[in-house]
Amino acid sequence: MVPFNLAATARRPDFGHLVSREAGDLATRFLADRPRFRFWLDLAARRGFHLWFERFEAFMVPGMALHQALRNLSLEEAAIHGLEAGMEQVLILGGGFNTLAARLARRYPQARFLEIDRPSALAAKRRVLGHSGFLAPNLSLIPWDFRRTDLGAALMALPGFHPREPAFFLCEGVLMHFDPKAAENLFDQLAALPCPALRFAFTFMEPDGNGAISFRGASRLLAAWQRLRGQRFTWGLSTRDLGSFLARRGFALEEVADAGVFRKRFLFGVPDVALAEGEKVAIASLVRR
């Protein structure tokens, strides 16, 4: 539950600065919008919550909340780098309750932001963003399950997408739920777009030595919860094979960020804090020949 993890991290006295005020406030608003989440929101406001929460995480995935906060921060930096480099359209694939597009749309009014997700998810998001004043005119929320249709053809039909202009794509916490063929198709379809420059930032799961796709040290409770919600991890790729996987589809790997990179980049002088491992952030650029 990403909004809760972000809201919880924002309240931490040691790492609260890693979640921007806007991101923390919007995460709290998403929780308050749904009655079944309000209990958790009230719980996070109680004294001593963080001590209890750390113990709870230890039974699920140690360091998950902080990992998700740093994952978001790393991807936000990548998006800002693309915008500063002149990319004027940002497309978020399956954003869920991620607020990156809504927040950056206000900072970069000259750019276009398109967020594509399932209709049910976007209905709640549109309601909260509208009440919070974050529905900027350069932000488009597009109800569409891109996992079930041809991504390239659908994008070319979108009125807000300019296929002949540079584009930055982002897909966070989504690909691990694809079946392998669907994941491969997404990269192939992005590579087929006529954008003169295209960067793709995404997260992926790295299987362990036995081929299992999950977070390191995750308990059986996580697997049970995923089965209950129908959100099992079904696609993963080793970092060793990622470069060749991308190259076969015309992409060049720029960067891979994992827990070790997050510690060096964001957790200065705090090397021993628990941080979930197994999911990584990758940034790749399409190479035009």
C-alpha atoms as a printed R data frame, in Angstrom:
    type eleno elety resid chain resno       x       y       z
1   ATOM     1    CA   MET     A     1   0.000   0.000   0.000
2   ATOM     2    CA   VAL     A     2   2.194   2.796  -1.348
3   ATOM     3    CA   PRO     A     3   0.192   5.814  -0.062
4   ATOM     4    CA   PHE     A     4   0.336   4.485   3.480
5   ATOM     5    CA   ASN     A     5   4.065   3.752   3.249
6   ATOM     6    CA   LEU     A     6   4.754   7.250   1.947
7   ATOM     7    CA   ALA     A     7   2.559   8.874   4.583
8   ATOM     8    CA   ALA     A     8   4.268   6.799   7.287
9   ATOM     9    CA   THR     A     9   7.754   7.697   6.030
10  ATOM    10    CA   ALA     A    10   6.819  11.386   5.835
11  ATOM    11    CA   ARG     A    11   6.021  11.267   9.563
12  ATOM    12    CA   ARG     A    12   9.370   9.745  10.543
13  ATOM    13    CA   PRO     A    13  11.624  12.155  12.433
14  ATOM    14    CA   ASP     A    14  14.737  10.641  10.840
15  ATOM    15    CA   PHE     A    15  13.702  10.179   7.197
16  ATOM    16    CA   GLY     A    16  10.632  12.379   6.795
17  ATOM    17    CA   HIS     A    17  12.653  14.802   4.662
18  ATOM    18    CA   LEU     A    18  12.878  12.161   1.923
19  ATOM    19    CA   VAL     A    19   9.174  12.627   1.146
20  ATOM    20    CA   SER     A    20   8.273  16.088  -0.101
21  ATOM    21    CA   ARG     A    21   5.540  17.955   1.724
22  ATOM    22    CA   GLU     A    22   3.268  17.781  -1.333
23  ATOM    23    CA   ALA     A    23   3.848  14.037  -1.792
24  ATOM    24    CA   GLY     A    24   3.172  13.354   1.880
25  ATOM    25    CA   ASP     A    25   0.046  15.507   1.942
26  ATOM    26    CA   LEU     A    26  -1.397  13.888  -1.183
27  ATOM    27    CA   ALA     A    27  -0.659  10.392   0.122
28  ATOM    28    CA   THR     A    28  -2.551  11.299   3.288
29  ATOM    29    CA   ARG     A    29  -5.472  12.617   1.238
30  ATOM    30    CA   PHE     A    30  -5.660   9.362  -0.738
31  ATOM    31    CA   LEU     A    31  -5.862   7.418   2.506
32  ATOM    32    CA   ALA     A    32  -8.494   9.746   3.966
33  ATOM    33    CA   ASP     A    33 -10.584   9.384   0.794
34  ATOM    34    CA   ARG     A    34 -11.136   5.673   1.410
35  ATOM    35    CA   PRO     A    35 -12.902   4.655   4.630
36  ATOM    36    CA   ARG     A    36 -11.052   1.342   4.898
37  ATOM    37    CA   PHE     A    37  -7.710   3.172   4.955
38  ATOM    38    CA   ARG     A    38  -8.619   5.783   7.569
39  ATOM    39    CA   PHE     A    39  -7.816   3.377  10.394
40  ATOM    40    CA   TRP     A    40  -4.223   3.166   9.164
41  ATOM    41    CA   LEU     A    41  -4.041   6.908   8.812
42  ATOM    42    CA   ASP     A    42  -5.182   7.391  12.411
43  ATOM    43    CA   LEU     A    43  -2.721   4.751  13.517
44  ATOM    44    CA   ALA     A    44   0.196   6.508  11.803
45  ATOM    45    CA   ALA     A    45  -0.553   9.686  13.742
46  ATOM    46    CA   ARG     A    46  -0.224   7.983  17.136
47  ATOM    47    CA   ARG     A    47   2.778   8.320  19.370
48  ATOM    48    CA   GLY     A    48   5.234   5.468  19.080
49  ATOM    49    CA   PHE     A    49   3.773   4.345  15.757
50  ATOM    50    CA   HIS     A    50   7.156   3.998  14.067
51  ATOM    51    CA   LEU     A    51   8.452   1.548  16.632
52  ATOM    52    CA   TRP     A    52   5.388  -0.630  16.105
53  ATOM    53    CA   PHE     A    53   5.543  -0.234  12.340
54  ATOM    54    CA   GLU     A    54   9.157  -1.386  12.152
55  ATOM    55    CA   ARG     A    55   8.203  -4.571  13.976
56  ATOM    56    CA   PHE     A    56   5.255  -5.071  11.642
57  ATOM    57    CA   GLU     A    57   7.489  -4.626   8.585
58  ATOM    58    CA   ALA     A    58   9.901  -7.202   9.981
59  ATOM    59    CA   PHE     A    59   7.126  -9.794   9.615
60  ATOM    60    CA   MET     A    60   6.399  -8.780   6.006
61  ATOM    61    CA   VAL     A    61   9.288  -7.098   4.160
62  ATOM    62    CA   PRO     A    62  11.859  -5.281   6.325
63  ATOM    63    CA   GLY     A    63  12.380  -1.710   5.115
64  ATOM    64    CA   MET     A    64   9.594  -1.712   2.530
65  ATOM    65    CA   ALA     A    65   8.179   1.739   3.326
66  ATOM    66    CA   LEU     A    66  11.567   3.439   3.132
67  ATOM    67    CA   HIS     A    67  12.396   1.520  -0.046
68  ATOM    68    CA   GLN     A    68   9.256   2.795  -1.742
69  ATOM    69    CA   ALA     A    69   9.977   6.358  -0.664
70  ATOM    70    CA   LEU     A    70  13.502   6.153  -2.112
71  ATOM    71    CA   ARG     A    71  12.237   4.424  -5.237
72  ATOM    72    CA   ASN     A    72   9.830   7.308  -5.799
73  ATOM    73    CA   LEU     A    73  12.548   9.863  -5.131
74  ATOM    74    CA   SER     A    74  14.943   8.212  -7.575
75  ATOM    75    CA   LEU     A    75  12.323   8.132 -10.326
76  ATOM    76    CA   GLU     A    76  11.357  11.737  -9.638
77  ATOM    77    CA   GLU     A    77  14.970  12.789 -10.116
78  ATOM    78    CA   ALA     A    78  15.061  10.908 -13.426
79  ATOM    79    CA   ALA     A    79  11.870  12.613 -14.637
80  ATOM    80    CA   ILE     A    80  13.166  16.050 -13.658
81  ATOM    81    CA   HIS     A    81  16.438  15.336 -15.467
82  ATOM    82    CA   GLY     A    82  14.464  14.500 -18.602
83  ATOM    83    CA   LEU     A    83  12.365  17.656 -18.321
84  ATOM    84    CA   GLU     A    84  15.412  19.835 -17.745
85  ATOM    85    CA   ALA     A    85  17.031  18.227 -20.799
86  ATOM    86    CA   GLY     A    86  14.134  19.410 -22.948
87  ATOM    87    CA   MET     A    87  11.643  16.543 -22.949
88  ATOM    88    CA   GLU     A    88   8.233  18.179 -22.922
89  ATOM    89    CA   GLN     A    89   5.996  15.125 -22.561
90  ATOM    90    CA   VAL     A    90   5.975  12.682 -19.676
91  ATOM    91    CA   LEU     A    91   3.869   9.522 -19.787
92  ATOM    92    CA   ILE     A    92   3.187   7.508 -16.626
93  ATOM    93    CA   LEU     A    93   2.127   3.907 -17.287
94  ATOM    94    CA   GLY     A    94   0.055   2.495 -14.432
95  ATOM    95    CA   GLY     A    95   0.655   5.285 -11.934
96  ATOM    96    CA   GLY     A    96  -1.757   4.031  -9.292
97  ATOM    97    CA   PHE     A    97  -1.665   6.544  -6.451
98  ATOM    98    CA   ASN     A    98   1.723   7.916  -7.455
99  ATOM    99    CA   THR     A    99   1.504  11.712  -7.461
100 ATOM   100    CA   LEU     A   100   4.613  12.488  -9.521
101 ATOM   101    CA   ALA     A   101   2.808  13.680 -12.653
102 ATOM   102    CA   ALA     A   102   0.369  15.845 -10.689
103 ATOM   103    CA   ARG     A   103   3.160  17.526  -8.734
104 ATOM   104    CA   LEU     A   104   5.529  18.074 -11.678
105 ATOM   105    CA   ALA     A   105   2.734  19.393 -13.911
106 ATOM   106    CA   ARG     A   106   2.529  22.470 -11.683
107 ATOM   107    CA   ARG     A   107   6.303  22.976 -11.716
108 ATOM   108    CA   TYR     A   108   6.659  22.519 -15.489
109 ATOM   109    CA   PRO     A   109   3.603  24.151 -17.086
110 ATOM   110    CA   GLN     A   110   5.232  24.061 -20.529
111 ATOM   111    CA   ALA     A   111   5.345  20.249 -20.499
112 ATOM   112    CA   ARG     A   112   2.524  17.750 -21.039
113 ATOM   113    CA   PHE     A   113   1.856  14.960 -18.557
114 ATOM   114    CA   LEU     A   114  -0.239  11.936 -19.486
115 ATOM   115    CA   GLU     A   115  -1.083   9.289 -16.911
116 ATOM   116    CA   ILE     A   116  -2.568   6.004 -18.087
117 ATOM   117    CA   ASP     A   117  -4.209   3.540 -15.712
118 ATOM   118    CA   ARG     A   118  -7.277   1.424 -15.095
119 ATOM   119    CA   PRO     A   119 -10.541   3.418 -14.981
120 ATOM   120    CA   SER     A   120 -11.301   2.437 -11.370
121 ATOM   121    CA   ALA     A   121  -7.928   3.656 -10.142
122 ATOM   122    CA   LEU     A   122  -8.101   6.947 -12.017
123 ATOM   123    CA   ALA     A   123 -11.618   7.772 -10.812
124 ATOM   124    CA   ALA     A   124 -10.444   7.917  -7.199
125 ATOM   125    CA   LYS     A   125  -7.269   9.718  -8.181
126 ATOM   126    CA   ARG     A   126  -9.113  12.359 -10.173
127 ATOM   127    CA   ARG     A   127 -11.418  13.023  -7.218
128 ATOM   128    CA   VAL     A   128  -8.584  13.538  -4.728
129 ATOM   129    CA   LEU     A   129  -6.425  15.599  -7.074
130 ATOM   130    CA   GLY     A   130  -9.409  17.767  -7.964
131 ATOM   131    CA   HIS     A   131 -10.241  18.477  -4.330
132 ATOM   132    CA   SER     A   132  -6.563  19.222  -3.659
133 ATOM   133    CA   GLY     A   133  -6.101  21.638  -6.564
134 ATOM   134    CA   PHE     A   134  -3.674  19.378  -8.441
135 ATOM   135    CA   LEU     A   135  -5.583  18.879 -11.695
136 ATOM   136    CA   ALA     A   136  -3.423  21.173 -13.800
137 ATOM   137    CA   PRO     A   137  -4.477  21.905 -17.409
138 ATOM   138    CA   ASN     A   138  -1.332  20.166 -18.705
139 ATOM   139    CA   LEU     A   139  -2.165  16.922 -16.860
140 ATOM   140    CA   SER     A   140  -4.297  14.274 -18.602
141 ATOM   141    CA   LEU     A   141  -5.599  11.237 -16.710
142 ATOM   142    CA   ILE     A   142  -6.441   8.603 -19.302
143 ATOM   143    CA   PRO     A   143  -8.596   5.610 -18.228
144 ATOM   144    CA   TRP     A   144  -7.172   2.690 -20.163
145 ATOM   145    CA   ASP     A   145  -5.799  -0.732 -19.230
146 ATOM   146    CA   PHE     A   146  -2.664  -0.696 -21.383
147 ATOM   147    CA   ARG     A   147  -1.821  -4.271 -20.398
148 ATOM   148    CA   ARG     A   148  -4.652  -5.634 -22.521
149 ATOM   149    CA   THR     A   149  -4.200  -3.654 -25.738
150 ATOM   150    CA   ASP     A   150  -1.438  -2.693 -28.138
151 ATOM   151    CA   LEU     A   151   0.364   0.129 -26.334
152 ATOM   152    CA   GLY     A   152   1.905   1.700 -29.406
153 ATOM   153    CA   ALA     A   153  -1.311   1.835 -31.431
154 ATOM   154    CA   ALA     A   154  -3.276   3.245 -28.516
155 ATOM   155    CA   LEU     A   155  -0.649   5.907 -27.776
156 ATOM   156    CA   MET     A   156  -0.614   7.045 -31.378
157 ATOM   157    CA   ALA     A   157  -4.369   7.622 -31.106
158 ATOM   158    CA   LEU     A   158  -4.168   9.765 -27.965
159 ATOM   159    CA   PRO     A   159  -4.773  13.464 -28.725
160 ATOM   160    CA   GLY     A   160  -2.327  14.595 -26.048
161 ATOM   161    CA   PHE     A   161   0.576  12.450 -27.230
162 ATOM   162    CA   HIS     A   162   2.943  13.888 -29.837
163 ATOM   163    CA   PRO     A   163   4.759  10.907 -31.389
164 ATOM   164    CA   ARG     A   164   7.284  13.058 -33.247
165 ATOM   165    CA   GLU     A   165   8.564  14.716 -30.087
166 ATOM   166    CA   PRO     A   166  10.955  13.434 -27.376
167 ATOM   167    CA   ALA     A   167   9.179  11.570 -24.576
168 ATOM   168    CA   PHE     A   168   9.925  10.345 -21.079
169 ATOM   169    CA   PHE     A   169   8.077   7.188 -19.978
170 ATOM   170    CA   LEU     A   170   7.818   5.905 -16.426
171 ATOM   171    CA   CYS     A   171   6.457   2.598 -15.142
172 ATOM   172    CA   GLU     A   172   6.804   2.073 -11.382
173 ATOM   173    CA   GLY     A   173   5.827  -1.045  -9.461
174 ATOM   174    CA   VAL     A   174   3.901  -2.514 -12.406
175 ATOM   175    CA   LEU     A   175   6.027  -4.724 -14.655
176 ATOM   176    CA   MET     A   176   6.581  -7.396 -12.010
177 ATOM   177    CA   HIS     A   177   2.858  -8.199 -12.256
178 ATOM   178    CA   PHE     A   178   3.018  -8.795 -16.029
179 ATOM   179    CA   ASP     A   179   3.462 -12.202 -17.554
180 ATOM   180    CA   PRO     A   180   6.857 -12.428 -19.327
181 ATOM   181    CA   LYS     A   181   5.453 -12.090 -22.841
182 ATOM   182    CA   ALA     A   182   3.425  -8.998 -21.938
183 ATOM   183    CA   ALA     A   183   6.489  -7.377 -20.354
184 ATOM   184    CA   GLU     A   184   8.569  -8.039 -23.465
185 ATOM   185    CA   ASN     A   185   5.800  -6.663 -25.678
186 ATOM   186    CA   LEU     A   186   5.718  -3.403 -23.745
187 ATOM   187    CA   PHE     A   187   9.394  -2.755 -24.440
188 ATOM   188    CA   ASP     A   188   8.969  -3.738 -28.102
189 ATOM   189    CA   GLN     A   189   5.997  -1.404 -28.500
190 ATOM   190    CA   LEU     A   190   7.826   1.526 -26.919
191 ATOM   191    CA   ALA     A   191  10.810   0.909 -29.194
192 ATOM   192    CA   ALA     A   192   8.517   1.052 -32.232
193 ATOM   193    CA   LEU     A   193   7.304   4.574 -31.437
194 ATOM   194    CA   PRO     A   194   8.653   7.280 -33.772
195 ATOM   195    CA   CYS     A   195   9.783   9.615 -30.964
196 ATOM   196    CA   PRO     A   196  13.179  11.103 -31.916
197 ATOM   197    CA   ALA     A   197  14.348  10.577 -28.333
198 ATOM   198    CA   LEU     A   198  12.796   8.315 -25.721
199 ATOM   199    CA   ARG     A   199  13.844   7.545 -22.163
200 ATOM   200    CA   PHE     A   200  12.195   4.853 -20.085
201 ATOM   201    CA   ALA     A   201  12.454   4.666 -16.298
202 ATOM   202    CA   PHE     A   202  11.002   1.541 -14.734
203 ATOM   203    CA   THR     A   203  11.265  -0.791 -11.771
204 ATOM   204    CA   PHE     A   204  11.873  -4.509 -12.030
205 ATOM   205    CA   MET     A   205  12.273  -7.464  -9.712
206 ATOM   206    CA   GLU     A   206  15.513  -9.439  -9.698
207 ATOM   207    CA   PRO     A   207  14.975 -13.184  -9.055
208 ATOM   208    CA   ASP     A   208  17.034 -14.740  -6.286
209 ATOM   209    CA   GLY     A   209  19.468 -17.604  -6.772
210 ATOM   210    CA   ASN     A   210  16.604 -20.085  -6.893
211 ATOM   211    CA   GLY     A   211  14.648 -18.091  -9.470
212 ATOM   212    CA   ALA     A   212  12.025 -16.892  -6.974
213 ATOM   213    CA   ILE     A   213  10.645 -13.418  -7.701
214 ATOM   214    CA   SER     A   214  10.099 -11.552  -4.448
215 ATOM   215    CA   PHE     A   215  11.720  -9.198  -1.995
216 ATOM   216    CA   ARG     A   216  14.678 -10.589  -0.123
217 ATOM   217    CA   GLY     A   217  13.709 -11.790   3.318
218 ATOM   218    CA   ALA     A   218   9.988 -11.507   2.592
219 ATOM   219    CA   SER     A   219   7.791 -13.647   4.814
220 ATOM   220    CA   ARG     A   220   5.072 -16.019   3.706
221 ATOM   221    CA   LEU     A   221   2.580 -13.382   4.822
222 ATOM   222    CA   LEU     A   222   3.554 -11.271   1.808
223 ATOM   223    CA   ALA     A   223   2.905 -14.139  -0.591
224 ATOM   224    CA   ALA     A   224  -0.451 -14.820   1.068
225 ATOM   225    CA   TRP     A   225  -1.435 -11.158   0.851
226 ATOM   226    CA   GLN     A   226  -0.457 -11.049  -2.831
227 ATOM   227    CA   ARG     A   227  -2.523 -14.137  -3.598
228 ATOM   228    CA   LEU     A   228  -5.491 -12.610  -1.785
229 ATOM   229    CA   ARG     A   229  -5.264  -9.442  -3.871
230 ATOM   230    CA   GLY     A   230  -4.319 -11.185  -7.101
231 ATOM   231    CA   GLN     A   231  -1.025  -9.302  -7.304
232 ATOM   232    CA   ARG     A   232   1.604 -12.009  -7.535
233 ATOM   233    CA   PHE     A   233   5.059 -11.250  -8.930
234 ATOM   234    CA   THR     A   234   5.249 -12.970 -12.322
235 ATOM   235    CA   TRP     A   235   8.097 -11.232 -14.207
236 ATOM   236    CA   GLY     A   236  11.650 -10.621 -13.160
237 ATOM   237    CA   LEU     A   237  15.054 -10.198 -14.733
238 ATOM   238    CA   SER     A   238  18.586 -10.370 -13.406
239 ATOM   239    CA   THR     A   239  20.677  -7.222 -13.577
240 ATOM   240    CA   ARG     A   240  23.297  -9.276 -15.415
241 ATOM   241    CA   ASP     A   241  20.825  -9.952 -18.266
242 ATOM   242    CA   LEU     A   242  19.096  -6.569 -18.285
243 ATOM   243    CA   GLY     A   243  21.539  -4.866 -20.676
244 ATOM   244    CA   SER     A   244  21.212  -7.542 -23.358
245 ATOM   245    CA   PHE     A   245  17.429  -7.721 -22.863
246 ATOM   246    CA   LEU     A   246  17.198  -3.998 -23.566
247 ATOM   247    CA   ALA     A   247  19.745  -4.005 -26.385
248 ATOM   248    CA   ARG     A   248  17.751  -6.591 -28.329
249 ATOM   249    CA   ARG     A   249  14.905  -4.083 -28.309
250 ATOM   250    CA   GLY     A   250  16.964  -1.044 -29.235
251 ATOM   251    CA   PHE     A   251  17.509   0.393 -25.745
252 ATOM   252    CA   ALA     A   252  20.752   1.285 -24.035
253 ATOM   253    CA   LEU     A   253  20.887   0.835 -20.264
254 ATOM   254    CA   GLU     A   254  21.938   4.040 -18.511
255 ATOM   255    CA   GLU     A   255  21.618   3.224 -14.849
256 ATOM   256    CA   VAL     A   256  20.456   0.610 -12.353
257 ATOM   257    CA   ALA     A   257  19.730   1.718  -8.790
258 ATOM   258    CA   ASP     A   258  19.310  -0.753  -5.960
259 ATOM   259    CA   ALA     A   259  19.406  -0.636  -2.175
260 ATOM   260    CA   GLY     A   260  23.149  -0.036  -2.219
261 ATOM   261    CA   VAL     A   261  22.802   2.942  -4.539
262 ATOM   262    CA   PHE     A   262  19.900   4.320  -2.505
263 ATOM   263    CA   ARG     A   263  21.998   4.173   0.655
264 ATOM   264    CA   LYS     A   264  24.845   6.121  -0.925
265 ATOM   265    CA   ARG     A   265  22.602   8.647  -2.649
266 ATOM   266    CA   PHE     A   266  19.998   9.351   0.016
267 ATOM   267    CA   LEU     A   267  20.886   7.767   3.381
268 ATOM   268    CA   PHE     A   268  24.059   9.618   4.196
269 ATOM   269    CA   GLY     A   269  25.836   8.164   7.201
270 ATOM   270    CA   VAL     A   270  23.029   5.689   8.028
271 ATOM   271    CA   PRO     A   271  24.288   2.424   6.494
272 ATOM   272    CA   ASP     A   272  22.507   0.005   8.807
273 ATOM   273    CA   VAL     A   273  18.865   1.079   8.405
274 ATOM   274    CA   ALA     A   274  16.577  -1.665   7.056
275 ATOM   275    CA   LEU     A   275  15.874  -1.267   3.345
276 ATOM   276    CA   ALA     A   276  13.950  -3.739   1.190
277 ATOM   277    CA   GLU     A   277  15.957  -5.465  -1.521
278 ATOM   278    CA   GLY     A   278  14.906  -7.300  -4.655
279 ATOM   279    CA   GLU     A   279  13.286  -4.486  -6.632
280 ATOM   280    CA   LYS     A   280  15.503  -2.143  -8.651
281 ATOM   281    CA   VAL     A   281  15.113   1.052 -10.668
282 ATOM   282    CA   ALA     A   282  16.420   1.118 -14.235
283 ATOM   283    CA   ILE     A   283  16.738   3.942 -16.752
284 ATOM   284    CA   ALA     A   284  17.188   3.227 -20.431
285 ATOM   285    CA   SER     A   285  17.304   5.301 -23.593
286 ATOM   286    CA   LEU     A   286  16.134   4.282 -27.032
287 ATOM   287    CA   VAL     A   287  19.016   4.234 -29.499
288 ATOM   288    CA   ARG     A   288  18.068   5.453 -32.951
289 ATOM   289    CA   ARG     A   289  20.160   3.893 -35.715
